[in-house]
């Protein structure tokens, strides 16, 4: 089983999240980027606040960690 880790950072303020807030998402058996739903859930779990639905391409920087 192969796992890939992604770091997702905010490029702009989203709700009460500041610019530069980040989470790490690990996906197993796929090289696909995290989905918007996965991104929102991980941010909500880490920061304890509801994230408004926004464009992931415009508001988040998604980096694959090797």
PQR file of N, CA, C, O and H, with PARSE charges and radii, in Angstrom:
ATOM      1  N   UNK A   1       0.836  -1.173   0.000 -0.4000 1.5000
ATOM      2  CA  UNK A   1       0.000   0.000   0.000 -0.0000 2.0000
ATOM      3  C   UNK A   1       0.888   1.245   0.000  0.5500 1.7000
ATOM      4  O   UNK A   1       1.804   1.360   0.814 -0.5500 1.4000
ATOM      5  N   UNK A   2       0.620   2.147  -0.889 -0.4000 1.5000
ATOM      6  CA  UNK A   2       1.395   3.379  -1.009 -0.0000 2.0000
ATOM      7  C   UNK A   2       0.536   4.548  -0.530  0.5500 1.7000
ATOM      8  O   UNK A   2      -0.637   4.665  -0.886 -0.5500 1.4000
ATOM      9  H   UNK A   2      -0.125   2.054  -1.550  0.4000 1.0000
ATOM     10  N   UNK A   3       1.146   5.409   0.284 -0.4000 1.5000
ATOM     11  CA  UNK A   3       0.446   6.592   0.786 -0.0000 2.0000
ATOM     12  C   UNK A   3       1.142   7.845   0.272  0.5500 1.7000
ATOM     13  O   UNK A   3       2.363   7.875   0.121 -0.5500 1.4000
ATOM     14  H   UNK A   3       2.098   5.313   0.573  0.4000 1.0000
ATOM     15  N   UNK A   4       0.362   8.862   0.011 -0.4000 1.5000
ATOM     16  CA  UNK A   4       0.877  10.151  -0.433 -0.0000 2.0000
ATOM     17  C   UNK A   4       0.377  11.217   0.519  0.5500 1.7000
ATOM     18  O   UNK A   4      -0.787  11.210   0.921 -0.5500 1.4000
ATOM     19  H   UNK A   4      -0.631   8.838   0.133  0.4000 1.0000
ATOM     20  N   UNK A   5       1.263  12.132   0.876 -0.4000 1.5000
ATOM     21  CA  UNK A   5       0.902  13.195   1.797 -0.0000 2.0000
ATOM     22  C   UNK A   5       0.831  14.518   1.044  0.5500 1.7000
ATOM     23  O   UNK A   5       1.700  14.837   0.233 -0.5500 1.4000
ATOM     24  H   UNK A   5       2.208  12.137   0.549  0.4000 1.0000
ATOM     25  N   UNK A   6      -0.215  15.274   1.325 -0.4000 1.5000
ATOM     26  CA  UNK A   6      -0.448  16.572   0.704 -0.0000 2.0000
ATOM     27  C   UNK A   6      -0.497  17.625   1.789  0.5500 1.7000
ATOM     28  O   UNK A   6      -1.068  17.390   2.854 -0.5500 1.4000
ATOM     29  H   UNK A   6      -0.921  15.015   1.984  0.4000 1.0000
ATOM     30  N   UNK A   7       0.089  18.777   1.538 -0.4000 1.5000
ATOM     31  CA  UNK A   7      -0.032  19.933   2.420 -0.0000 2.0000
ATOM     32  C   UNK A   7      -0.933  20.938   1.716  0.5500 1.7000
ATOM     33  O   UNK A   7      -0.716  21.282   0.553 -0.5500 1.4000
ATOM     34  H   UNK A   7       0.553  18.968   0.673  0.4000 1.0000
ATOM     35  N   UNK A   8      -1.935  21.398   2.431 -0.4000 1.5000
ATOM     36  CA  UNK A   8      -2.890  22.363   1.870 -0.0000 2.0000
ATOM     37  C   UNK A   8      -2.814  23.627   2.717  0.5500 1.7000
ATOM     38  O   UNK A   8      -3.008  23.578   3.932 -0.5500 1.4000
ATOM     39  H   UNK A   8      -2.110  21.119   3.375  0.4000 1.0000
ATOM     40  N   UNK A   9      -2.528  24.771   2.070 -0.4000 1.5000
ATOM     41  CA  UNK A   9      -2.415  26.078   2.748 -0.0000 2.0000
ATOM     42  C   UNK A   9      -3.428  27.047   2.161  0.5500 1.7000
ATOM     43  O   UNK A   9      -3.774  26.976   0.982 -0.5500 1.4000
ATOM     44  H   UNK A   9      -2.370  24.811   1.083  0.4000 1.0000
ATOM     45  N   UNK A  10      -3.892  27.948   3.004 -0.4000 1.5000
ATOM     46  CA  UNK A  10      -4.800  28.989   2.505 -0.0000 2.0000
ATOM     47  C   UNK A  10      -3.990  30.090   1.832  0.5500 1.7000
ATOM     48  O   UNK A  10      -2.970  30.537   2.356 -0.5500 1.4000
ATOM     49  H   UNK A  10      -3.611  28.006   3.962  0.4000 1.0000
ATOM     50  N   UNK A  11      -4.463  30.523   0.658 -0.4000 1.5000
ATOM     51  CA  UNK A  11      -3.813  31.615  -0.077 -0.0000 2.0000
ATOM     52  C   UNK A  11      -4.429  32.966   0.275  0.5500 1.7000
ATOM     53  O   UNK A  11      -3.829  34.011   0.022 -0.5500 1.4000
ATOM     54  H   UNK A  11      -5.292  30.160   0.232  0.4000 1.0000
ATOM     55  N   UNK A  12      -5.622  32.944   0.855 -0.4000 1.5000
ATOM     56  CA  UNK A  12      -6.313  34.163   1.275 -0.0000 2.0000
ATOM     57  C   UNK A  12      -7.124  33.830   2.519  0.5500 1.7000
ATOM     58  O   UNK A  12      -7.347  32.657   2.819 -0.5500 1.4000
ATOM     59  H   UNK A  12      -6.109  32.096   1.060  0.4000 1.0000
ATOM     60  N   UNK A  13      -7.559  34.831   3.230 -0.4000 1.5000
ATOM     61  CA  UNK A  13      -8.371  34.606   4.419 -0.0000 2.0000
ATOM     62  C   UNK A  13      -9.702  33.985   4.004  0.5500 1.7000
ATOM     63  O   UNK A  13     -10.356  34.453   3.072 -0.5500 1.4000
ATOM     64  H   UNK A  13      -7.378  35.784   2.986  0.4000 1.0000
ATOM     65  N   UNK A  14     -10.087  32.937   4.700 -0.4000 1.5000
ATOM     66  CA  UNK A  14     -11.345  32.235   4.417 -0.0000 2.0000
ATOM     67  C   UNK A  14     -12.125  32.172   5.723  0.5500 1.7000
ATOM     68  O   UNK A  14     -11.728  31.475   6.657 -0.5500 1.4000
ATOM     69  H   UNK A  14      -9.556  32.556   5.457  0.4000 1.0000
ATOM     70  N   UNK A  15     -13.225  32.893   5.783 -0.4000 1.5000
ATOM     71  CA  UNK A  15     -13.946  32.982   7.053 -0.0000 2.0000
ATOM     72  C   UNK A  15     -13.010  33.558   8.107  0.5500 1.7000
ATOM     73  O   UNK A  15     -12.485  34.659   7.943 -0.5500 1.4000
ATOM     74  H   UNK A  15     -13.547  33.459   5.024  0.4000 1.0000
ATOM     75  N   UNK A  16     -12.801  32.802   9.201 -0.4000 1.5000
ATOM     76  CA  UNK A  16     -11.886  33.254  10.250 -0.0000 2.0000
ATOM     77  C   UNK A  16     -10.496  32.634  10.111  0.5500 1.7000
ATOM     78  O   UNK A  16      -9.627  32.884  10.947 -0.5500 1.4000
ATOM     79  H   UNK A  16     -13.227  31.907   9.334  0.4000 1.0000
ATOM     80  N   UNK A  17     -10.272  31.826   9.064 -0.4000 1.5000
ATOM     81  CA  UNK A  17      -8.941  31.257   8.839 -0.0000 2.0000
ATOM     82  C   UNK A  17      -8.016  32.299   8.235  0.5500 1.7000
ATOM     83  O   UNK A  17      -8.375  32.945   7.251 -0.5500 1.4000
ATOM     84  H   UNK A  17     -10.977  31.624   8.385  0.4000 1.0000
ATOM     85  N   UNK A  18      -6.833  32.474   8.806 -0.4000 1.5000
ATOM     86  CA  UNK A  18      -5.905  33.465   8.258 -0.0000 2.0000
ATOM     87  C   UNK A  18      -5.167  32.929   7.030  0.5500 1.7000
ATOM     88  O   UNK A  18      -5.193  31.730   6.753 -0.5500 1.4000
ATOM     89  H   UNK A  18      -6.541  31.949   9.605  0.4000 1.0000
ATOM     90  N   UNK A  19      -4.525  33.810   6.316 -0.4000 1.5000
ATOM     91  CA  UNK A  19      -3.665  33.407   5.205 -0.0000 2.0000
ATOM     92  C   UNK A  19      -2.539  32.560   5.784  0.5500 1.7000
ATOM     93  O   UNK A  19      -1.957  32.915   6.810 -0.5500 1.4000
ATOM     94  H   UNK A  19      -4.504  34.784   6.540  0.4000 1.0000
ATOM     95  N   UNK A  20      -2.233  31.453   5.137 -0.4000 1.5000
ATOM     96  CA  UNK A  20      -1.140  30.588   5.584 -0.0000 2.0000
ATOM     97  C   UNK A  20      -1.544  29.471   6.523  0.5500 1.7000
ATOM     98  O   UNK A  20      -0.696  28.659   6.893 -0.5500 1.4000
ATOM     99  H   UNK A  20      -2.706  31.165   4.305  0.4000 1.0000
ATOM    100  N   UNK A  21      -2.821  29.394   6.929 -0.4000 1.5000
ATOM    101  CA  UNK A  21      -3.272  28.269   7.742 -0.0000 2.0000
ATOM    102  C   UNK A  21      -3.095  26.998   6.916  0.5500 1.7000
ATOM    103  O   UNK A  21      -3.330  27.010   5.707 -0.5500 1.4000
ATOM    104  H   UNK A  21      -3.510  30.053   6.628  0.4000 1.0000
ATOM    105  N   UNK A  22      -2.685  25.905   7.554 -0.4000 1.5000
ATOM    106  CA  UNK A  22      -2.378  24.707   6.773 -0.0000 2.0000
ATOM    107  C   UNK A  22      -2.844  23.436   7.468  0.5500 1.7000
ATOM    108  O   UNK A  22      -3.044  23.400   8.682 -0.5500 1.4000
ATOM    109  H   UNK A  22      -2.494  25.896   8.536  0.4000 1.0000
ATOM    110  N   UNK A  23      -3.011  22.395   6.658 -0.4000 1.5000
ATOM    111  CA  UNK A  23      -3.296  21.039   7.141 -0.0000 2.0000
ATOM    112  C   UNK A  23      -2.509  20.063   6.277  0.5500 1.7000
ATOM    113  O   UNK A  23      -2.072  20.404   5.178 -0.5500 1.4000
ATOM    114  H   UNK A  23      -2.849  22.424   5.672  0.4000 1.0000
ATOM    115  N   UNK A  24      -2.336  18.858   6.781 -0.4000 1.5000
ATOM    116  CA  UNK A  24      -1.739  17.782   6.001 -0.0000 2.0000
ATOM    117  C   UNK A  24      -2.783  16.697   5.807  0.5500 1.7000
ATOM    118  O   UNK A  24      -3.491  16.325   6.743 -0.5500 1.4000
ATOM    119  H   UNK A  24      -2.691  18.581   7.674  0.4000 1.0000
ATOM    120  N   UNK A  25      -2.871  16.192   4.581 -0.4000 1.5000
ATOM    121  CA  UNK A  25      -3.833  15.153   4.232 -0.0000 2.0000
ATOM    122  C   UNK A  25      -3.064  13.987   3.641  0.5500 1.7000
ATOM    123  O   UNK A  25      -2.252  14.171   2.734 -0.5500 1.4000
ATOM    124  H   UNK A  25      -2.295  16.495   3.821  0.4000 1.0000
ATOM    125  N   UNK A  26      -3.315  12.782   4.151 -0.4000 1.5000
ATOM    126  CA  UNK A  26      -2.673  11.585   3.632 -0.0000 2.0000
ATOM    127  C   UNK A  26      -3.712  10.776   2.871  0.5500 1.7000
ATOM    128  O   UNK A  26      -4.789  10.481   3.390 -0.5500 1.4000
ATOM    129  H   UNK A  26      -3.974  12.633   4.888  0.4000 1.0000
ATOM    130  N   UNK A  27      -3.375  10.419   1.630 -0.4000 1.5000
ATOM    131  CA  UNK A  27      -4.258   9.598   0.800 -0.0000 2.0000
ATOM    132  C   UNK A  27      -3.527   8.301   0.464  0.5500 1.7000
ATOM    133  O   UNK A  27      -2.328   8.310   0.186 -0.5500 1.4000
ATOM    134  H   UNK A  27      -2.500  10.658   1.209  0.4000 1.0000
ATOM    135  N   UNK A  28      -4.245   7.204   0.492 -0.4000 1.5000
ATOM    136  CA  UNK A  28      -3.661   5.893   0.259 -0.0000 2.0000
ATOM    137  C   UNK A  28      -4.124   5.329  -1.077  0.5500 1.7000
ATOM    138  O   UNK A  28      -5.298   5.420  -1.438 -0.5500 1.4000
ATOM    139  H   UNK A  28      -5.219   7.197   0.718  0.4000 1.0000
ATOM    140  N   UNK A  29      -3.174   4.744  -1.802 -0.4000 1.5000
ATOM    141  CA  UNK A  29      -3.432   4.055  -3.073 -0.0000 2.0000
ATOM    142  C   UNK A  29      -3.966   4.954  -4.178  0.5500 1.7000
ATOM    143  O   UNK A  29      -4.633   4.470  -5.092 -0.5500 1.4000
ATOM    144  H   UNK A  29      -2.221   4.670  -1.508  0.4000 1.0000
ATOM    145  N   UNK A  30      -3.692   6.235  -4.116 -0.4000 1.5000
ATOM    146  CA  UNK A  30      -4.072   7.140  -5.192 -0.0000 2.0000
ATOM    147  C   UNK A  30      -3.133   8.344  -5.192  0.5500 1.7000
ATOM    148  O   UNK A  30      -2.667   8.788  -4.143 -0.5500 1.4000
ATOM    149  H   UNK A  30      -3.150   6.628  -3.373  0.4000 1.0000
ATOM    150  N   UNK A  31      -2.871   8.853  -6.373 -0.4000 1.5000
ATOM    151  CA  UNK A  31      -2.048  10.060  -6.477 -0.0000 2.0000
ATOM    152  C   UNK A  31      -2.923  11.294  -6.698  0.5500 1.7000
ATOM    153  O   UNK A  31      -2.414  12.391  -6.931 -0.5500 1.4000
ATOM    154  H   UNK A  31      -3.250   8.492  -7.225  0.4000 1.0000
ATOM    155  N   UNK A  32      -4.233  11.109  -6.625 -0.4000 1.5000
ATOM    156  CA  UNK A  32      -5.171  12.218  -6.848 -0.0000 2.0000
ATOM    157  C   UNK A  32      -5.063  13.252  -5.734  0.5500 1.7000
ATOM    158  O   UNK A  32      -4.809  12.920  -4.577 -0.5500 1.4000
ATOM    159  H   UNK A  32      -4.647  10.218  -6.436  0.4000 1.0000
ATOM    160  N   UNK A  33      -5.263  14.515  -6.111 -0.4000 1.5000
ATOM    161  CA  UNK A  33      -5.301  15.598  -5.125 -0.0000 2.0000
ATOM    162  C   UNK A  33      -6.472  15.381  -4.172  0.5500 1.7000
ATOM    163  O   UNK A  33      -7.440  14.702  -4.514 -0.5500 1.4000
ATOM    164  H   UNK A  33      -5.469  14.785  -7.051  0.4000 1.0000
ATOM    165  N   UNK A  34      -6.382  15.959  -2.976 -0.4000 1.5000
ATOM    166  CA  UNK A  34      -7.530  15.909  -2.068 -0.0000 2.0000
ATOM    167  C   UNK A  34      -8.731  16.630  -2.686  0.5500 1.7000
ATOM    168  O   UNK A  34      -8.576  17.649  -3.359 -0.5500 1.4000
ATOM    169  H   UNK A  34      -5.596  16.510  -2.698  0.4000 1.0000
ATOM    170  N   UNK A  35      -9.912  16.094  -2.452 -0.4000 1.5000
ATOM    171  CA  UNK A  35     -11.137  16.710  -2.963 -0.0000 2.0000
ATOM    172  C   UNK A  35     -11.507  17.903  -2.088  0.5500 1.7000
ATOM    173  O   UNK A  35     -11.051  17.998  -0.949 -0.5500 1.4000
ATOM    174  H   UNK A  35     -10.038  15.267  -1.905  0.4000 1.0000
ATOM    175  N   UNK A  36     -12.331  18.818  -2.609 -0.4000 1.5000
ATOM    176  CA  UNK A  36     -12.769  19.947  -1.774 -0.0000 2.0000
ATOM    177  C   UNK A  36     -13.408  19.493  -0.458  0.5500 1.7000
ATOM    178  O   UNK A  36     -13.156  20.093   0.587 -0.5500 1.4000
ATOM    179  H   UNK A  36     -12.702  18.741  -3.534  0.4000 1.0000
ATOM    180  N   UNK A  37     -14.226  18.444  -0.498 -0.4000 1.5000
ATOM    181  CA  UNK A  37     -14.870  17.952   0.719 -0.0000 2.0000
ATOM    182  C   UNK A  37     -13.822  17.478   1.735  0.5500 1.7000
ATOM    183  O   UNK A  37     -13.945  17.774   2.923 -0.5500 1.4000
ATOM    184  H   UNK A  37     -14.430  17.957  -1.347  0.4000 1.0000
ATOM    185  N   UNK A  38     -12.796  16.751   1.285 -0.4000 1.5000
ATOM    186  CA  UNK A  38     -11.728  16.315   2.187 -0.0000 2.0000
ATOM    187  C   UNK A  38     -10.998  17.510   2.797  0.5500 1.7000
ATOM    188  O   UNK A  38     -10.712  17.532   3.994 -0.5500 1.4000
ATOM    189  H   UNK A  38     -12.695  16.511   0.319  0.4000 1.0000
ATOM    190  N   UNK A  39     -10.702  18.500   1.961 -0.4000 1.5000
ATOM    191  CA  UNK A  39      -9.998  19.695   2.434 -0.0000 2.0000
ATOM    192  C   UNK A  39     -10.825  20.412   3.500  0.5500 1.7000
ATOM    193  O   UNK A  39     -10.300  20.749   4.561 -0.5500 1.4000
ATOM    194  H   UNK A  39     -10.934  18.482   0.989  0.4000 1.0000
ATOM    195  N   UNK A  40     -12.099  20.646   3.233 -0.4000 1.5000
ATOM    196  CA  UNK A  40     -12.955  21.360   4.185 -0.0000 2.0000
ATOM    197  C   UNK A  40     -13.057  20.596   5.504  0.5500 1.7000
ATOM    198  O   UNK A  40     -12.975  21.201   6.573 -0.5500 1.4000
ATOM    199  H   UNK A  40     -12.525  20.373   2.371  0.4000 1.0000
ATOM    200  N   UNK A  41     -13.234  19.274   5.442 -0.4000 1.5000
ATOM    201  CA  UNK A  41     -13.369  18.465   6.669 -0.0000 2.0000
ATOM    202  C   UNK A  41     -12.105  18.488   7.515  0.5500 1.7000
ATOM    203  O   UNK A  41     -12.186  18.591   8.739 -0.5500 1.4000
ATOM    204  H   UNK A  41     -13.300  18.783   4.573  0.4000 1.0000
ATOM    205  N   UNK A  42     -10.938  18.394   6.882 -0.4000 1.5000
ATOM    206  CA  UNK A  42      -9.690  18.396   7.645 -0.0000 2.0000
ATOM    207  C   UNK A  42      -9.459  19.759   8.293  0.5500 1.7000
ATOM    208  O   UNK A  42      -9.034  19.821   9.447 -0.5500 1.4000
ATOM    209  H   UNK A  42     -10.873  18.311   5.888  0.4000 1.0000
ATOM    210  N   UNK A  43      -9.725  20.847   7.582 -0.4000 1.5000
ATOM    211  CA  UNK A  43      -9.609  22.179   8.176 -0.0000 2.0000
ATOM    212  C   UNK A  43     -10.589  22.338   9.336  0.5500 1.7000
ATOM    213  O   UNK A  43     -10.229  22.884  10.379 -0.5500 1.4000
ATOM    214  H   UNK A  43     -10.070  20.797   6.644  0.4000 1.0000
ATOM    215  N   UNK A  44     -11.826  21.866   9.164 -0.4000 1.5000
ATOM    216  CA  UNK A  44     -12.818  21.964  10.229 -0.0000 2.0000
ATOM    217  C   UNK A  44     -12.386  21.171  11.457  0.5500 1.7000
ATOM    218  O   UNK A  44     -12.566  21.632  12.584 -0.5500 1.4000
ATOM    219  H   UNK A  44     -12.119  21.423   8.317  0.4000 1.0000
ATOM    220  N   UNK A  45     -11.813  19.975  11.251 -0.4000 1.5000
ATOM    221  CA  UNK A  45     -11.355  19.165  12.381 -0.0000 2.0000
ATOM    222  C   UNK A  45     -10.168  19.806  13.094  0.5500 1.7000
ATOM    223  O   UNK A  45     -10.123  19.819  14.324 -0.5500 1.4000
ATOM    224  H   UNK A  45     -11.666  19.601  10.335  0.4000 1.0000
ATOM    225  N   UNK A  46      -9.208  20.337  12.342 -0.4000 1.5000
ATOM    226  CA  UNK A  46      -8.011  20.914  12.954 -0.0000 2.0000
ATOM    227  C   UNK A  46      -8.295  22.233  13.665  0.5500 1.7000
ATOM    228  O   UNK A  46      -7.825  22.451  14.782 -0.5500 1.4000
ATOM    229  H   UNK A  46      -9.244  20.327  11.342  0.4000 1.0000
ATOM    230  N   UNK A  47      -9.060  23.111  13.025 -0.4000 1.5000
ATOM    231  CA  UNK A  47      -9.268  24.454  13.559 -0.0000 2.0000
ATOM    232  C   UNK A  47     -10.593  24.627  14.298  0.5500 1.7000
ATOM    233  O   UNK A  47     -10.823  25.671  14.909 -0.5500 1.4000
ATOM    234  H   UNK A  47      -9.442  22.933  12.118  0.4000 1.0000
ATOM    235  N   UNK A  48     -11.470  23.615  14.254 -0.4000 1.5000
ATOM    236  CA  UNK A  48     -12.705  23.657  15.022 -0.0000 2.0000
ATOM    237  C   UNK A  48     -13.701  24.708  14.583  0.5500 1.7000
ATOM    238  O   UNK A  48     -14.470  25.217  15.398 -0.5500 1.4000
ATOM    239  H   UNK A  48     -11.283  22.767  13.758  0.4000 1.0000
ATOM    240  N   UNK A  49     -13.696  25.039  13.298 -0.4000 1.5000
ATOM    241  CA  UNK A  49     -14.656  26.029  12.798 -0.0000 2.0000
ATOM    242  C   UNK A  49     -15.173  25.606  11.430  0.5500 1.7000
ATOM    243  O   UNK A  49     -14.480  24.921  10.678 -0.5500 1.4000
ATOM    244  H   UNK A  49     -13.071  24.625  12.636  0.4000 1.0000
ATOM    245  N   UNK A  50     -16.373  26.010  11.120 -0.4000 1.5000
ATOM    246  CA  UNK A  50     -16.985  25.702   9.827 -0.0000 2.0000
ATOM    247  C   UNK A  50     -16.313  26.530   8.742  0.5500 1.7000
ATOM    248  O   UNK A  50     -16.156  27.743   8.880 -0.5500 1.4000
ATOM    249  H   UNK A  50     -16.937  26.566  11.731  0.4000 1.0000
ATOM    250  N   UNK A  51     -15.917  25.864   7.659 -0.4000 1.5000
ATOM    251  CA  UNK A  51     -15.263  26.530   6.540 -0.0000 2.0000
ATOM    252  C   UNK A  51     -16.319  26.794   5.461  0.5500 1.7000
ATOM    253  O   UNK A  51     -17.003  25.863   5.036 -0.5500 1.4000
ATOM    254  H   UNK A  51     -16.044  24.878   7.546  0.4000 1.0000
ATOM    255  N   UNK A  52     -16.462  28.035   5.016 -0.4000 1.5000
ATOM    256  CA  UNK A  52     -17.442  28.304   3.949 -0.0000 2.0000
ATOM    257  C   UNK A  52     -17.004  27.638   2.642  0.5500 1.7000
ATOM    258  O   UNK A  52     -15.808  27.502   2.381 -0.5500 1.4000
ATOM    259  H   UNK A  52     -15.907  28.792   5.361  0.4000 1.0000
ATOM    260  N   UNK A  53     -17.951  27.234   1.843 -0.4000 1.5000
ATOM    261  CA  UNK A  53     -17.650  26.611   0.557 -0.0000 2.0000
ATOM    262  C   UNK A  53     -17.073  27.672  -0.377  0.5500 1.7000
ATOM    263  O   UNK A  53     -17.723  28.669  -0.689 -0.5500 1.4000
ATOM    264  H   UNK A  53     -18.922  27.344   2.055  0.4000 1.0000
ATOM    265  N   UNK A  54     -15.839  27.432  -0.814 -0.4000 1.5000
ATOM    266  CA  UNK A  54     -15.130  28.367  -1.696 -0.0000 2.0000
ATOM    267  C   UNK A  54     -14.437  27.564  -2.786  0.5500 1.7000
ATOM    268  O   UNK A  54     -14.369  26.337  -2.708 -0.5500 1.4000
ATOM    269  H   UNK A  54     -15.311  26.622  -0.560  0.4000 1.0000
ATOM    270  N   UNK A  55     -13.932  28.236  -3.784 -0.4000 1.5000
ATOM    271  CA  UNK A  55     -13.176  27.587  -4.853 -0.0000 2.0000
ATOM    272  C   UNK A  55     -11.834  27.134  -4.304  0.5500 1.7000
ATOM    273  O   UNK A  55     -11.051  27.953  -3.822 -0.5500 1.4000
ATOM    274  H   UNK A  55     -13.987  29.232  -3.848  0.4000 1.0000
ATOM    275  N   UNK A  56     -11.562  25.837  -4.372 -0.4000 1.5000
ATOM    276  CA  UNK A  56     -10.296  25.333  -3.838 -0.0000 2.0000
ATOM    277  C   UNK A  56      -9.106  25.818  -4.651  0.5500 1.7000
ATOM    278  O   UNK A  56      -8.027  26.021  -4.094 -0.5500 1.4000
ATOM    279  H   UNK A  56     -12.198  25.172  -4.763  0.4000 1.0000
ATOM    280  N   UNK A  57      -9.276  26.009  -5.956 -0.4000 1.5000
ATOM    281  CA  UNK A  57      -8.166  26.468  -6.797 -0.0000 2.0000
ATOM    282  C   UNK A  57      -7.757  27.900  -6.468  0.5500 1.7000
ATOM    283  O   UNK A  57      -6.570  28.225  -6.506 -0.5500 1.4000
ATOM    284  H   UNK A  57     -10.153  25.844  -6.409  0.4000 1.0000
ATOM    285  N   UNK A  58      -8.717  28.753  -6.149 -0.4000 1.5000
ATOM    286  CA  UNK A  58      -8.429  30.157  -5.878 -0.0000 2.0000
ATOM    287  C   UNK A  58      -7.998  30.411  -4.441  0.5500 1.7000
ATOM    288  O   UNK A  58      -7.264  31.363  -4.178 -0.5500 1.4000
ATOM    289  H   UNK A  58      -9.681  28.489  -6.118  0.4000 1.0000
ATOM    290  N   UNK A  59      -8.440  29.579  -3.512 -0.4000 1.5000
ATOM    291  CA  UNK A  59      -8.224  29.875  -2.094 -0.0000 2.0000
ATOM    292  C   UNK A  59      -7.187  28.992  -1.404  0.5500 1.7000
ATOM    293  O   UNK A  59      -6.705  29.337  -0.326 -0.5500 1.4000
ATOM    294  H   UNK A  59      -9.037  28.806  -3.726  0.4000 1.0000
ATOM    295  N   UNK A  60      -6.837  27.852  -2.015 -0.4000 1.5000
ATOM    296  CA  UNK A  60      -5.911  26.935  -1.375 -0.0000 2.0000
ATOM    297  C   UNK A  60      -4.739  26.607  -2.287  0.5500 1.7000
ATOM    298  O   UNK A  60      -4.892  26.497  -3.503 -0.5500 1.4000
ATOM    299  H   UNK A  60      -7.229  27.572  -2.891  0.4000 1.0000
ATOM    300  N   UNK A  61      -3.573  26.454  -1.681 -0.4000 1.5000
ATOM    301  CA  UNK A  61      -2.391  25.962  -2.380 -0.0000 2.0000
ATOM    302  C   UNK A  61      -2.222  24.506  -1.967  0.5500 1.7000
ATOM    303  O   UNK A  61      -2.100  24.214  -0.777 -0.5500 1.4000
ATOM    304  H   UNK A  61      -3.449  26.544  -0.693  0.4000 1.0000
ATOM    305  N   UNK A  62      -2.213  23.595  -2.925 -0.4000 1.5000
ATOM    306  CA  UNK A  62      -2.136  22.168  -2.643 -0.0000 2.0000
ATOM    307  C   UNK A  62      -0.780  21.662  -3.127  0.5500 1.7000
ATOM    308  O   UNK A  62      -0.467  21.716  -4.316 -0.5500 1.4000
ATOM    309  H   UNK A  62      -2.313  23.833  -3.891  0.4000 1.0000
ATOM    310  N   UNK A  63       0.026  21.163  -2.168 -0.4000 1.5000
ATOM    311  CA  UNK A  63       1.399  20.738  -2.464 -0.0000 2.0000
ATOM    312  C   UNK A  63       1.556  19.262  -2.138  0.5500 1.7000
ATOM    313  O   UNK A  63       1.208  18.825  -1.041 -0.5500 1.4000
ATOM    314  H   UNK A  63      -0.228  21.119  -1.202  0.4000 1.0000
ATOM    315  N   UNK A  64       2.075  18.500  -3.078 -0.4000 1.5000
ATOM    316  CA  UNK A  64       2.328  17.080  -2.855 -0.0000 2.0000
ATOM    317  C   UNK A  64       3.709  16.932  -2.216  0.5500 1.7000
ATOM    318  O   UNK A  64       4.705  17.422  -2.748 -0.5500 1.4000
ATOM    319  H   UNK A  64       2.358  18.855  -3.969  0.4000 1.0000
ATOM    320  N   UNK A  65       3.756  16.252  -1.072 -0.4000 1.5000
ATOM    321  CA  UNK A  65       5.020  15.996  -0.379 -0.0000 2.0000
ATOM    322  C   UNK A  65       5.547  14.629  -0.816  0.5500 1.7000
ATOM    323  O   UNK A  65       4.806  13.646  -0.804 -0.5500 1.4000
ATOM    324  H   UNK A  65       2.947  15.854  -0.640  0.4000 1.0000
ATOM    325  N   UNK A  66       6.807  14.564  -1.196 -0.4000 1.5000
ATOM    326  CA  UNK A  66       7.377  13.303  -1.649 -0.0000 2.0000
ATOM    327  C   UNK A  66       8.090  12.596  -0.541  0.5500 1.7000
ATOM    328  O   UNK A  66       8.633  11.511  -0.750 -0.5500 1.4000
ATOM    329  H   UNK A  66       7.409  15.362  -1.206  0.4000 1.0000
TER
END
